[in-house]
């Protein structure tokens, strides 16, 4: 896989070395057991796969090269490069301005753009409408395009489904940048519908089977389906694609329940006429992060720390998986660890930060699960690790632990 040139301050001599060691020893990712980092009084279970994925590294490389190679140009990002506050703030500090927020609200009017301004398309991609708008303004929307190749793969599959007269069902959050982009690309030649979870999939199944009336569909999915969507015609042939940061198992479960419903209605012998197999659109990084999290959760630990941006979808899913098993603290940086007794962390249910006291148990050896989302730099995870180690007297130094890990691999 291609190696990208990303700024050195996003890397870590400790965390990045361990990740590279796992890649070398397990290139096909058959082993999802975590790496044990034994510092004596505190031990960490580090996930097999975490941190920057292919799409994120690709986006960062293009963005920084654009800034470096165009010192006299005004440079804009369509919206957040990735869902990580540190990365976005760093780009802002280099003069990059954001045209929209993550919800698509305009921060800078289109009229302020000049034809010689540079506009970077973020890793999530963008809609056909915005691409056309940039073309109208004389700005090439493809020259500085950091759209993740795996997102583009979903778009291409959606287009293919449309050519074969399938309706595209998108598993995602309808207001997420990537899903808005996928929806826009899907409706070029097909009808499209966004569903959030298995519950909405079950509602679609009831409508397909005629157990729910059409009014229920239109009231529930009014803002999540393409214009002129007709449940009588547009749910006869369907295919499922996803927002690449959603849980792969959830996407597959949604596809499975929709497929079984089509079999129930049309018969197994006719299933190919009514349901398209789209498993090839699942993102490798999301799947690997998920499998690595399951590997982590097989270990007995006192609590988990998950590092990443609070609006990061893939990071939130890792948090949800961890919360099912043990106390989990979702933090954006080491600064959220206020002391050995107090941590500020993000609560997914209330969508706000909260304080927790005495999060580190008083015991001889404390075991901690440590991982991060696909948009989190290794350097930030390293800072979290060092902050916690500093609370423990007589902890082994990082060089000694790194040598131990290398010697056992």
C-alpha positions as CSV (number, residue, x, y, z in Angstrom):
1,X,0.0,0.0,0.0
2,X,1.2,3.5,-0.8
3,X,3.2,5.4,1.8
4,X,2.2,9.0,2.2
5,X,4.3,12.1,3.2
6,X,2.6,13.5,6.2
7,X,4.0,16.1,8.7
8,X,6.3,14.6,11.3
9,X,4.4,16.1,14.2
10,X,1.5,13.8,13.5
11,X,3.7,10.8,14.0
12,X,5.2,9.2,17.1
13,X,8.5,7.4,17.6
14,X,6.7,5.1,20.1
15,X,3.2,4.4,18.8
16,X,4.1,4.6,15.1
17,X,7.0,2.1,15.6
18,X,4.7,-0.4,17.3
19,X,2.1,0.0,14.5
20,X,4.7,-0.5,11.8
21,X,6.0,-3.6,13.7
22,X,2.6,-5.2,13.6
23,X,2.2,-4.4,9.9
24,X,5.5,-6.1,9.1
25,X,4.8,-9.2,11.2
26,X,1.2,-9.5,10.1
27,X,0.8,-7.9,6.7
28,X,-2.5,-9.7,5.9
29,X,-4.0,-8.7,9.2
30,X,-4.9,-12.2,10.4
31,X,-4.1,-11.4,14.1
32,X,-6.3,-8.8,15.8
33,X,-5.0,-9.4,19.3
34,X,-3.8,-6.2,20.9
35,X,-0.2,-5.3,21.7
36,X,0.6,-5.4,25.5
37,X,2.6,-2.4,26.6
38,X,3.7,-3.3,30.1
39,X,5.0,-0.3,32.1
40,X,4.9,-2.1,35.4
41,X,2.2,-0.4,37.6
42,X,0.2,0.4,34.5
43,X,-0.3,-1.7,31.4
44,X,-1.9,-0.7,28.1
45,X,-3.6,-2.9,25.5
46,X,-3.0,-1.2,22.2
47,X,-5.3,-2.1,19.3
48,X,-3.9,-4.0,16.3
49,X,-5.3,-1.3,13.9
50,X,-6.1,2.3,14.8
51,X,-5.3,5.9,13.8
52,X,-4.8,7.4,10.4
53,X,-6.2,5.3,7.5
54,X,-5.3,5.4,3.8
55,X,-7.9,8.0,3.0
56,X,-6.9,10.3,5.8
57,X,-3.2,10.2,5.0
58,X,-4.0,10.8,1.4
59,X,-6.1,13.9,2.3
60,X,-3.4,15.3,4.7
61,X,-0.6,14.8,2.1
62,X,-2.6,16.6,-0.6
63,X,-3.6,19.5,1.8
64,X,-0.2,20.2,3.1
65,X,1.4,20.0,-0.4
66,X,-1.2,22.4,-1.6
67,X,-0.3,24.9,1.2
68,X,3.5,24.5,0.7
69,X,3.4,24.8,-3.1
70,X,1.1,27.8,-3.2
71,X,2.3,30.4,-0.7
72,X,0.9,33.3,-2.6
73,X,-2.6,31.9,-3.1
74,X,-5.7,32.1,-1.0
75,X,-6.6,28.5,0.0
76,X,-10.0,27.3,1.2
77,X,-11.3,24.0,2.5
78,X,-14.8,23.1,1.5
79,X,-15.4,22.0,5.1
80,X,-13.4,20.2,7.8
81,X,-10.6,18.2,6.2
82,X,-11.3,15.3,8.5
83,X,-13.2,15.0,11.8
84,X,-10.2,15.9,14.0
85,X,-10.0,19.3,15.7
86,X,-6.2,19.3,15.9
87,X,-5.7,18.6,12.2
88,X,-8.2,21.3,11.2
89,X,-6.8,23.9,13.6
90,X,-3.3,23.2,12.3
91,X,-4.5,23.9,8.7
92,X,-6.3,27.1,9.9
93,X,-3.0,28.2,11.5
94,X,-1.4,28.0,8.1
95,X,-4.0,30.3,6.6
96,X,-6.5,27.8,5.2
97,X,-10.1,29.0,5.6
98,X,-13.2,26.9,5.7
99,X,-16.1,27.6,3.4
100,X,-18.7,25.6,5.3
101,X,-19.2,23.8,8.6
102,X,-19.8,20.1,8.8
103,X,-23.6,20.5,8.5
104,X,-23.2,22.3,5.2
105,X,-23.9,25.8,6.6
106,X,-22.1,28.5,4.6
107,X,-19.3,30.3,6.6
108,X,-17.9,32.2,3.6
109,X,-20.2,33.3,0.8
110,X,-19.4,31.8,-2.6
111,X,-19.3,35.4,-4.0
112,X,-16.1,36.0,-2.1
113,X,-14.2,33.4,-4.1
114,X,-12.0,34.4,-7.0
115,X,-11.1,32.3,-10.0
116,X,-7.5,32.0,-8.9
117,X,-8.4,30.9,-5.3
118,X,-7.7,27.2,-4.5
119,X,-10.4,25.0,-3.0
120,X,-9.6,21.7,-1.4
121,X,-12.3,19.0,-1.4
122,X,-12.2,17.1,2.0
123,X,-11.8,13.4,2.4
124,X,-15.6,13.0,2.7
125,X,-16.0,14.2,-0.9
126,X,-18.7,16.6,-1.9
127,X,-22.0,16.8,-3.8
128,X,-22.5,17.2,-7.5
129,X,-24.2,20.5,-6.8
130,X,-21.2,21.9,-5.1
131,X,-18.8,20.6,-7.8
132,X,-20.9,22.4,-10.4
133,X,-20.9,25.6,-8.2
134,X,-17.1,25.6,-8.1
135,X,-17.0,25.1,-11.9
136,X,-19.3,28.1,-12.3
137,X,-16.9,30.2,-10.2
138,X,-14.0,29.1,-12.4
139,X,-12.4,27.0,-9.6
140,X,-11.4,23.5,-10.6
141,X,-13.0,21.1,-8.1
142,X,-10.9,18.2,-9.1
143,X,-7.3,19.7,-8.9
144,X,-7.2,19.6,-5.1
145,X,-9.6,16.8,-4.5
146,X,-8.8,14.7,-1.4
147,X,-11.9,12.5,-1.6
148,X,-11.1,9.1,-0.1
149,X,-10.7,6.4,-2.8
150,X,-13.0,4.1,-0.8
151,X,-15.7,6.8,-0.8
152,X,-15.4,7.1,-4.5
153,X,-15.7,3.3,-4.7
154,X,-19.1,3.6,-3.1
155,X,-20.1,6.3,-5.5
156,X,-19.1,4.2,-8.5
157,X,-21.0,1.2,-7.2
158,X,-24.1,3.4,-6.6
159,X,-23.9,4.6,-10.2
160,X,-23.7,1.0,-11.4
161,X,-26.7,0.1,-9.3
162,X,-28.6,3.0,-10.9
163,X,-27.7,1.8,-14.4
164,X,-29.2,-1.6,-13.5
165,X,-32.4,0.1,-12.3
166,X,-31.8,-0.6,-8.6
167,X,-32.7,1.9,-5.9
168,X,-29.7,2.8,-3.8
169,X,-30.2,2.4,-0.1
170,X,-27.5,4.2,1.8
171,X,-26.6,3.1,5.4
172,X,-25.5,6.4,7.0
173,X,-26.3,9.6,8.9
174,X,-28.3,11.6,6.4
175,X,-26.7,14.9,7.5
176,X,-23.1,13.7,7.5
177,X,-20.9,15.2,4.7
178,X,-20.0,11.9,3.2
179,X,-23.6,10.6,3.1
180,X,-24.8,13.9,1.6
181,X,-22.1,13.5,-1.1
182,X,-23.0,9.8,-1.7
183,X,-26.7,10.7,-1.9
184,X,-26.0,13.4,-4.5
185,X,-23.9,11.1,-6.6
186,X,-26.4,8.3,-6.3
187,X,-29.4,10.2,-7.6
188,X,-27.7,11.0,-10.9
189,X,-29.4,8.0,-12.4
190,X,-31.4,6.3,-9.6
191,X,-33.7,6.8,-6.7
192,X,-31.9,6.8,-3.3
193,X,-32.9,6.4,0.4
194,X,-30.8,7.0,3.5
195,X,-31.4,4.7,6.5
196,X,-29.6,5.2,9.9
197,X,-29.9,1.8,11.6
198,X,-31.4,-1.6,11.8
199,X,-34.7,-0.2,13.2
200,X,-35.2,1.9,10.1
201,X,-34.3,-1.1,8.0
202,X,-37.0,-3.1,9.7
203,X,-39.5,-0.3,9.0
204,X,-38.6,-0.5,5.3
205,X,-39.1,-4.2,5.4
206,X,-42.6,-3.8,6.8
207,X,-43.4,-1.3,4.1
208,X,-42.0,-3.7,1.4
209,X,-44.2,-6.5,2.8
210,X,-47.2,-4.3,2.9
211,X,-47.5,-4.4,6.7
212,X,-47.0,-0.6,7.0
213,X,-48.9,2.0,5.0
214,X,-47.1,4.4,2.6
215,X,-47.9,7.5,4.8
216,X,-45.6,6.0,7.4
217,X,-42.7,5.9,4.9
218,X,-43.2,9.5,3.7
219,X,-43.5,11.0,7.1
220,X,-40.4,9.2,8.4
221,X,-38.2,9.4,5.4
222,X,-39.4,12.7,3.9
223,X,-35.9,14.3,4.1
224,X,-34.0,11.1,3.5
225,X,-35.2,10.0,0.1
226,X,-34.8,11.4,-3.4
227,X,-37.4,13.6,-4.9
228,X,-40.5,11.8,-6.4
229,X,-39.7,8.5,-4.5
230,X,-42.5,6.0,-5.0
231,X,-42.6,3.1,-2.6
232,X,-44.7,1.1,-5.0
233,X,-42.0,1.2,-7.7
234,X,-38.8,2.1,-6.0
235,X,-38.5,-0.6,-3.4
236,X,-38.9,-3.5,-6.0
237,X,-35.1,-3.6,-6.8
238,X,-32.7,-2.4,-4.2
239,X,-29.0,-2.5,-3.3
240,X,-27.2,-1.3,-0.1
241,X,-24.1,0.9,0.1
242,X,-22.8,2.7,3.2
243,X,-21.2,5.7,4.7
244,X,-17.7,4.2,5.0
245,X,-17.3,5.2,8.7
246,X,-20.4,3.2,9.8
247,X,-19.9,-0.2,11.5
248,X,-19.4,-2.9,8.8
249,X,-21.3,-5.4,10.8
250,X,-24.3,-3.1,11.1
251,X,-24.2,-2.4,7.3
252,X,-24.1,-6.2,6.7
253,X,-27.0,-6.8,9.2
254,X,-29.1,-4.2,7.4
255,X,-28.3,-5.7,4.0
256,X,-29.1,-9.2,5.3
257,X,-32.5,-8.2,6.7
258,X,-33.5,-6.4,3.5
259,X,-32.3,-9.4,1.4
260,X,-34.3,-11.9,3.5
261,X,-37.4,-9.6,3.1
262,X,-37.0,-9.6,-0.7
263,X,-36.7,-13.4,-0.6
264,X,-39.8,-13.6,1.5
265,X,-41.7,-11.4,-1.0
266,X,-40.3,-12.6,-4.3
267,X,-38.8,-16.0,-3.6
268,X,-35.2,-17.2,-3.4
269,X,-35.2,-18.1,-7.2
270,X,-35.9,-14.4,-8.1
271,X,-33.6,-12.7,-5.5
272,X,-31.1,-11.5,-8.1
273,X,-33.8,-9.5,-9.8
274,X,-34.6,-7.7,-6.6
275,X,-31.5,-7.5,-4.4
276,X,-27.9,-6.6,-5.5
277,X,-24.9,-7.9,-3.6
278,X,-22.8,-4.9,-2.6
279,X,-20.4,-6.2,0.1
280,X,-17.5,-5.0,-1.9
281,X,-18.2,-1.4,-0.9
282,X,-17.3,-1.9,2.8
283,X,-14.2,0.2,3.9
284,X,-11.2,-1.9,4.9
285,X,-10.1,0.6,7.7
286,X,-13.5,0.7,9.3
287,X,-13.7,-3.0,9.3
288,X,-10.1,-3.4,10.6
289,X,-10.8,-0.9,13.4
290,X,-13.9,-2.8,14.3
291,X,-12.2,-6.2,14.4
292,X,-9.3,-4.7,16.4
293,X,-11.8,-3.3,18.9
294,X,-13.3,-6.8,19.3
295,X,-9.8,-8.1,19.9
296,X,-9.2,-5.5,22.6
297,X,-12.4,-6.3,24.3
298,X,-11.3,-9.9,24.8
299,X,-8.8,-8.6,27.4
300,X,-9.6,-8.0,31.0
301,X,-9.1,-4.3,31.6
302,X,-10.2,-1.7,34.1
303,X,-11.3,0.9,31.6
304,X,-10.9,2.1,28.0
305,X,-9.6,5.3,26.5
306,X,-10.7,6.1,23.0
307,X,-9.0,9.2,21.4
308,X,-10.5,11.2,18.5
309,X,-12.7,14.0,17.3
310,X,-16.1,14.2,19.0
311,X,-17.8,14.5,15.6
312,X,-15.9,11.6,14.2
313,X,-18.4,8.9,13.2
314,X,-15.9,6.0,13.1
315,X,-14.5,7.0,16.5
316,X,-18.0,7.1,18.0
317,X,-18.7,3.6,16.9
318,X,-15.5,2.3,18.6
319,X,-16.6,4.1,21.8
320,X,-20.1,2.4,21.5
321,X,-18.5,-1.0,21.2
322,X,-16.2,-0.4,24.2
323,X,-19.0,1.0,26.4
324,X,-20.9,-2.3,26.0
325,X,-18.1,-4.0,28.0
326,X,-16.4,-1.5,30.4
327,X,-16.1,2.1,31.5
328,X,-15.0,4.1,28.5
329,X,-13.6,7.6,28.3
330,X,-13.8,9.4,24.9
331,X,-11.3,12.2,24.7
332,X,-9.9,14.5,22.0
333,X,-6.5,15.0,23.4
334,X,-4.2,14.5,26.4
335,X,-5.3,17.9,27.7
336,X,-8.6,16.3,28.7
337,X,-6.8,14.2,31.3
338,X,-6.7,16.8,34.1
339,X,-5.0,14.6,36.8
340,X,-4.8,11.1,38.1
341,X,-8.1,11.7,39.8
342,X,-10.1,13.7,37.2
343,X,-10.8,13.3,33.4
344,X,-13.0,15.4,31.1
345,X,-14.6,13.2,28.4
346,X,-17.3,13.3,25.8
347,X,-20.6,11.6,26.5
348,X,-22.3,10.3,23.4
349,X,-25.8,10.2,24.9
350,X,-25.8,13.8,26.1
351,X,-23.5,15.0,23.3
352,X,-21.5,17.0,25.8
353,X,-18.4,16.8,27.9
354,X,-18.6,15.5,31.5
355,X,-16.2,15.2,34.4
356,X,-15.4,11.9,36.1
357,X,-13.5,11.6,39.4
358,X,-11.4,8.6,40.4
359,X,-11.4,7.1,36.9
360,X,-8.1,5.3,37.6
361,X,-8.7,2.5,40.2
362,X,-6.4,2.3,43.2
363,X,-4.7,-1.1,42.7
364,X,-1.2,-2.5,42.2
365,X,-1.5,-2.9,38.4
366,X,-3.9,-0.9,36.3
367,X,-4.9,-2.3,32.9
368,X,-6.1,0.2,30.3
369,X,-7.5,-0.4,26.7
370,X,-6.1,2.3,24.4
371,X,-7.2,3.0,20.8
372,X,-8.2,5.8,18.5
373,X,-10.3,6.7,15.5
374,X,-9.2,6.7,11.9
375,X,-8.7,10.5,11.9
376,X,-6.5,10.7,15.0
377,X,-2.7,11.2,14.7
378,X,-0.4,8.8,16.4
379,X,1.3,11.7,18.1
380,X,-1.9,12.5,20.0
381,X,-2.3,8.9,21.2
382,X,1.4,9.0,22.3
383,X,0.7,12.2,24.4
384,X,-2.3,10.4,26.1
385,X,-0.1,7.4,26.9
386,X,2.7,9.6,28.3
387,X,0.3,11.7,30.4
388,X,-1.1,8.6,32.1
389,X,2.3,7.0,32.6
390,X,3.4,10.2,34.4
391,X,0.9,9.4,37.2
392,X,2.6,6.2,38.2
393,X,5.8,6.1,40.2
394,X,8.4,3.6,39.2
395,X,6.9,3.1,35.7
396,X,9.3,1.7,33.1
397,X,10.4,4.2,30.5
398,X,9.1,4.1,27.0
399,X,12.4,3.0,25.4
400,X,12.6,-0.1,27.7
401,X,9.0,-1.1,26.9
402,X,9.5,-0.6,23.2
403,X,12.6,-2.9,23.3
404,X,10.4,-5.5,25.1
405,X,7.8,-5.3,22.4
406,X,10.3,-5.6,19.6
407,X,12.0,-8.6,21.3
408,X,8.8,-10.5,21.5
409,X,7.7,-10.0,17.9
